[in-house]
């Protein structure tokens, strides 16, 4: 699958990370080591796992890393909801990030399904 730079899901996930960093810039200072850090780390984990998986030699290994990326996406989804409910994110920003995250999730699922078919 190398290089990961050619994968649309990786590109979209990197763009998402940049948006997350910009969106969390103005979270309360007391959240710096809490929710802000957690959202950022989990969002970075999505493209990082896609890249690491793309470097693996077997489809099963790639699938494992895509599963990890999917788990990180679910984590970010939860953390964004919490940030929204705490009113750290306005409705428009929350909805925009959620739409991007859902697109990434669908792309990860599509890529995973494609690889599973190759394994069979």
C-alpha positions in Angstrom: 0.0 0.0 0.0 3.0 2.3 0.3 3.2 5.2 0.1 0.5 6.4 2.5 0.7 9.9 1.0 -1.4 8.6 -1.9 -4.3 7.5 0.3 -7.2 9.9 0.3 -8.2 8.9 3.8 -4.7 9.8 5.1 -4.9 13.2 3.3 -8.4 13.9 4.7 -7.3 12.8 8.2 -4.3 15.1 8.2 -6.5 18.0 7.2 -8.8 17.0 10.0 -6.0 17.2 12.5 -5.1 20.7 11.4 -8.8 21.7 11.9 -8.8 20.1 15.3 -5.7 22.0 16.4 -7.2 25.3 15.2 -10.5 24.5 16.8 -9.1 23.6 20.2 -6.7 26.6 20.3 -9.2 28.7 22.4 -10.3 26.0 24.8 -10.0 27.0 28.4 -6.4 27.0 29.7 -7.3 24.5 32.4 -8.1 22.0 29.6 -4.6 22.2 28.2 -3.6 18.9 29.7 -7.1 17.5 29.7 -9.6 17.6 26.9 -7.5 19.7 24.5 -4.6 17.3 24.7 -6.8 14.2 24.5 -8.7 15.4 21.4 -5.5 16.4 19.7 -3.6 13.2 20.5 -6.6 11.0 19.4 -7.0 13.0 16.1 -3.3 12.7 15.3 -3.6 9.0 15.9 -5.9 8.6 13.0 -3.6 9.5 10.1 -0.6 8.1 12.1 -2.2 4.6 12.2 -3.1 4.8 8.5 0.5 5.6 7.7 1.9 2.9 9.9 -0.6 0.4 8.5 0.3 1.3 4.9 3.9 0.5 5.6 3.1 -3.1 6.7 3.6 -6.0 4.4 0.4 -8.0 4.9 -3.2 -7.0 4.5 -4.0 -8.4 7.9 -1.5 -6.1 9.5 -2.8 -3.1 7.5 -6.4 -4.0 8.7 -5.2 -4.0 12.3 -3.9 -0.4 12.0 -7.0 0.7 10.1 -9.0 -0.7 13.0 -6.9 1.3 15.4 -7.5 4.4 13.3 -11.2 3.7 13.4 -11.0 3.4 17.2 -9.3 6.8 17.5 -12.0 8.3 15.3 -14.6 7.0 17.7 -12.6 8.5 20.6 -12.4 11.9 18.9 -16.1 11.8 18.2 -16.9 11.3 21.9 -14.4 14.0 22.9 -15.9 16.5 20.4 -19.4 15.9 21.8 -18.1 16.5 25.3 -16.4 19.8 24.1 -19.6 20.9 22.4 -21.7 20.1 25.4 -19.3 22.1 27.6 -19.7 24.9 25.1 -16.0 24.9 24.1 -17.1 24.4 20.5 -20.0 26.2 18.8 -22.6 24.3 16.9 -21.2 25.1 13.4 -17.7 24.1 14.3 -18.9 20.9 16.0 -21.0 20.0 13.0 -18.2 20.7 10.6 -15.7 18.6 12.5 -18.4 15.8 12.9 -19.0 15.7 9.1 -15.3 15.5 8.4 -14.9 12.8 11.0 -17.8 10.8 9.6 -16.3 11.0 6.1 -13.0 9.7 7.4 -14.8 6.8 9.2 -16.6 5.9 6.0 -13.3 6.0 4.1 -11.6 3.8 6.7 -14.5 1.3 6.5 -14.3 1.3 2.7 -10.6 0.6 2.6 -10.9 -2.1 5.3 -13.7 -3.8 3.3 -11.6 -3.7 0.2 -8.7 -5.3 1.9 -10.9 -8.0 3.5 -12.1 -9.0 0.1 -8.5 -9.3 -1.1 -7.7 -11.6 1.8 -10.6 -14.0 1.0 
